[in-house]
């Protein structure tokens, strides 16, 4: 039987969070890059600390965009808003 041990450096983070809301705002909004913003494998939008959307391919259209993770929230790209 093989045993595997996983060691985690306490200085290593699993994600990097970039706040995009002002500290004075009633709610917080941030981008979360996994593992970091230089080469992210995954990107999320966090609202009040909850992941509400992930960057990916939308099933309905097959186009890249924000995929909602929580019902009731919709995240769109600014470029998409300009074309409407």
C-alpha positions as CSV (number, residue, x, y, z in Angstrom):
1,X,0.0,0.0,0.0
2,X,1.3,3.4,-1.0
3,X,0.8,6.4,1.3
4,X,0.9,9.9,-0.1
5,X,1.5,13.0,2.0
6,X,0.5,16.4,0.9
7,X,2.4,19.3,2.4
8,X,1.2,22.8,2.0
9,X,3.5,25.8,2.5
10,X,1.7,28.3,4.7
11,X,2.9,31.1,2.4
12,X,1.3,29.5,-0.6
13,X,-2.2,30.8,-1.5
14,X,-4.7,28.8,-3.5
15,X,-6.1,31.9,-5.1
16,X,-5.5,35.7,-5.5
17,X,-8.3,38.1,-4.9
18,X,-8.4,41.6,-6.5
19,X,-11.0,43.9,-4.9
20,X,-12.9,46.0,-7.4
21,X,-15.2,47.7,-5.0
22,X,-14.4,50.7,-2.8
23,X,-13.9,50.1,1.0
24,X,-16.8,52.5,1.5
25,X,-19.3,50.4,-0.5
26,X,-22.0,48.5,1.4
27,X,-21.2,45.4,-0.6
28,X,-17.9,43.9,-1.7
29,X,-17.0,42.8,-5.2
30,X,-13.8,41.1,-6.4
31,X,-12.2,39.0,-9.0
32,X,-10.7,35.7,-7.8
33,X,-7.9,34.2,-9.8
34,X,-6.9,30.6,-9.3
35,X,-4.0,30.1,-8.6
36,X,-2.9,33.7,-9.4
37,X,-3.7,36.5,-11.8
38,X,-0.5,36.1,-13.9
39,X,-1.6,32.6,-15.2
40,X,-5.1,31.9,-14.0
41,X,-6.7,28.5,-14.6
42,X,-10.0,29.7,-13.3
43,X,-11.5,33.2,-12.8
44,X,-14.5,34.0,-10.5
45,X,-16.5,37.1,-9.6
46,X,-17.1,37.3,-5.8
47,X,-19.9,39.3,-4.4
48,X,-20.0,39.7,-0.6
49,X,-17.5,36.8,-0.4
50,X,-19.6,34.4,-2.5
51,X,-18.6,33.2,-5.9
52,X,-21.5,34.2,-8.1
53,X,-20.0,33.7,-11.6
54,X,-17.1,31.8,-13.3
55,X,-15.3,32.6,-16.6
56,X,-16.1,29.8,-19.0
57,X,-18.2,28.8,-22.0
58,X,-21.9,29.4,-21.8
59,X,-23.9,26.3,-22.5
60,X,-26.8,28.2,-24.2
61,X,-24.6,30.0,-26.8
62,X,-21.3,28.1,-26.8
63,X,-19.6,31.5,-26.5
64,X,-17.0,32.4,-23.9
65,X,-18.4,34.6,-21.1
66,X,-19.4,34.6,-17.4
67,X,-21.3,31.5,-16.3
68,X,-23.7,32.2,-13.3
69,X,-23.1,30.1,-10.3
70,X,-25.8,31.6,-8.1
71,X,-29.4,32.0,-9.3
72,X,-30.5,35.6,-9.5
73,X,-27.1,37.1,-10.5
74,X,-25.9,37.9,-14.1
75,X,-22.4,39.1,-15.0
76,X,-21.8,40.5,-18.4
77,X,-18.7,41.9,-20.2
78,X,-18.6,45.6,-20.8
79,X,-18.0,45.0,-24.5
80,X,-21.2,42.9,-24.6
81,X,-23.1,45.8,-23.1
82,X,-21.8,48.2,-25.8
83,X,-23.1,46.0,-28.7
84,X,-26.7,45.9,-27.4
